[in-house]
Amino acid sequence: MHHLLLALATTPAPSPTPSLRPGLSEDQVTPGMWGFIMTAFFVLATTLLIVDMVRRIRRVRYRAQVEEERLAAIAAGAQDMEMPGDGASGAQDGTQAPGTNEPGTLGGPQGGADLRTDRNGDEGRGQR
C-alpha cells in the first residue's frame, strides 16, 4: 500500500497543453499597452510619493534637532545670566521672577523655554 501511494505521488499526471477557449485571441486576455501604461504610471507615482515623504521626514527631524539645540543654548544662556549668590540658587535681593514660584529664577519652567511660540504646523510654508 505504501509503495502504491508513493508511486502515485511521484508520477506526474498528464496535463493537456494550455490553450484558449474557442473564439478568444491572445490580445483579448493580456493587459496590452494600456495595462503597461497604467502599471508604469502607478509605479512612477508611488516612487515620487515615497521620495517626497522621505524628504518631509528628513525636514521634520532637522527642525527638531535645531529646536533642541536652540533650547539648549537658551538654557545655557540662562545659567550664565544667574547672579552669583551665596552658593544657593536664588536672587540676592530675594525677589521673585515673574511666572515662577522660586526666587531668583529666570521665569517660567525650564529656564526661558516659555519664550517659544506655539507651533501650528504652518512653519516654513512658502519659503525655500
N, C-alpha and C positions, 0 to 999 in steps of 0.2 A: 504494500500500500504506500509506504513511504517513497519507494522508487517511482511509483506512478505519479505521485504528486510532484516530485522533483522533476520528472520528465515533462510534465505539463507546464510547470512554471518556467522552465528554461527553453522550451520550444516556442519560437515566435509564431504568432498566428498570422496567416496570410492576410494582408490588408490590400484592399483594392487601390489602384492608383487614384490619387485625388483628382477629381475633375469637377467642373462647374455643372450646375443644373442646365438642362437644355434651355436655350433662349438667353443665357447670360454670357456676357463677354468679360474679358479681364478688366476693361476700363470701367465697367459698372460696379465692380466690387472693391476697387482700390480707391484711396482718398484722392489721388490725382494731384494736379497742380494746385488747386485751391486748398487742399489739405496740407500740402507742404508750405504754402504761403502763410496759412493761419498758424501752423505749428512754429514756423520761424518767427512770426510776429510775437507769439506768446513767450518764446524763449528770449527774444530781444527785450521785451517789456519787463520780464522778470529780472533779467540781468541789470537793466537800468534802475529798477526799484531797489535791488539789493545794494548797488553801488551808492545810491542816494541815501539809503538807510545807514550804511556804514559811515558815510561822511557826516551825517547828522549826529550819530552816536559819538563819533570822534570829537565833534564840536562841543557836545554837551560835557564830555569828560574833560576837555581842555578848559572850558569855562569853570567847571567845578574846581579844577586844580588851581586856576588863577584866583578864584574866590577864597580858597583855603589859604593861599599864600598872602592874599590881601588881609585876611582876618588875622593871620599870624603876625604880619607886620604891624597891624593896629594894636594887637595885644602887646607886642614887644615895645612899641612906642608908648603905650600906656604905662608899662612897667618903668620905663625910663623917666617918665614925667612925674612919678610919685615922689613926693618930698621925703627926704631922709628924716627920720624921726629918732625916737629912742630905740630903734631896732624893731618896733612893732609896726604893723600896718595901721595907718591912720594919719589924719592931718594933725599938724602941731597945734593948731588953734581949736581943735575939737569940732570943726564944722563938718557938716554932712553934705555930700554931693547929692544933687537932685536925682530922684528916682532910685535911691538905694536906701538900705537900712543900716549900712555900715558907714561910720565916719571915715572920711579921707579917701574913699574910692572914687574912681573916675566916672561914675554914673552908669547905671544900667547893669544888667547881668553880663557877664563875660567881658567886662572892661572895654566898653565902647562898641560892642557888636550891635547895639541898638541903633547905631547910626546908619546901618544898612537899610536900604529901601526894600519894600516888599516886591517880590518878583511875581509877575503875572504871565510870563511866557512870551511877551512881546519884545524882548530884548534883541536888538540886532536886526530886526526886520527892516529890509530896505537898505541895509548897509553892507558893503563888501570890503 
